[in-house]
C-alpha cells in the first residue's frame, strides 16, 4: 500500500475527487449556466497565462529543434488520427457510433502543455523542448483540430466560420493577449509562480467538474452501459500504450538522445482536456457531453500512467536512469531540469 501511494499523484486524486463530486452533486439550472461561463473564463485564463509565461525568443529559438517538434506534431495529428480511424472497425460490437465519434475526436485534440512540461521535468528530460512542443501543438491544433473533425467525423462535428471564431476567442485570443502584455507581467508571474500554479490547476478542476456535471444532467451515463464503458476504457488503455511505445521506441530509432526522447514521449502521447472541451462544445453542440466522454476518461488515464512513468524513469541521486528505464543503448545524461509539481493539464 505504501508503494502504491508513493506513485499516486495528489493532483490525479483531486481530479478523481472532482469527478465523483460532479457525479454525486452535479450543477443544474442557473448554477450550471454560471459554471459554464466560469469555465469559459477559466479556459481563457489558462491560455492567457501560457502566453504570458512563454518567452517569444524562447519559442523562436525552439524552432531550431525542428525535428523534435515535427515528431510531436506527427504523433499528435497523424498517428493518433490514424488509430482513431482504425477504431471504426470496433463499431458496433465494441463501441457505439457516438462513442466512436468521441474516440476519434479525442485522437484529433492537440497535446497538453503544462503536464508535458511537468512529466518531462520529473524524469529529467529536455524541459525547454517540452515547453515549445506543447505550445506549438496547442497553437496548431486551434486550426487543425476543427478542420480534421469536420473532415473525418462529418455531420456530427459541424464547422462554420462562427465556430472557428468562437474557438479562436476562447483559446487563441487569450494566448496572444498574454504574449502582448508579457513584458509587464513576467516579474509578477515569476514572483508568484507557486500561487499561479494553483490557479492554473484549479481552473482545470473547474473545467472537469462542469463537463461531468453537464454529462450527468443530460443523462450521459444512461446512454452508456457499464459494458460499453469498460470496453471504452480498454480501447483507450490500448491507445495510450501504443502511443507511449511509438513515441519512446520511435524517437530512439530516429536517433534522439534520452532527454529529447522523454520530451517526445510525454508531449506526443497525451491530449489536452482544456483545449478539447471548448472545441467539442462548439463542434458537437447538444451531443458534446457524449463526444467528450472518451477525452475526459483518457485525460484521467494519461495523467495517472504518465505520473507513474515519470517517477519510474527519473534518474537516481547518482544520475543513473531509474528502474523503469527502457534498455537498449547508451544515451546522454538528461538536462538538469528541476522537478515540477503536479501537472495541470
Buried (B, 14 or more C-beta within 10 A) or exposed (E): EEEEEEEEBEBBEBBBEBBEBBEEEBBEEEEBEEBBEBBBEBBBBBBBBBBBBBBEEEBEEBEEBEEBBEBBBEBBBEBBBEBBEEBEEBBEEBBBEBBBBBBBBBBBBBBBBBBBBBBBBBBBBBBBBBBBBBBBBBBBBBEBBBEBBBEBBEEBBBBEEEBBEBBBEBBBBBBBBBBEEBEEBEEEBEEEEEEBBEBBBBBBBBBBBBBBBBBBBBEBBEBBEEEBBEBBBEBBBEBBEBBBEBBBBBBBEEEBBBBBBBBBBBBBBBBBBBBBBBBBBBBBEEBBBBBBBBBBBBBBBBBBBBBBBBBBBBBEEEEEBBEEBBEEEEBEEBBEBEEBBBBBB
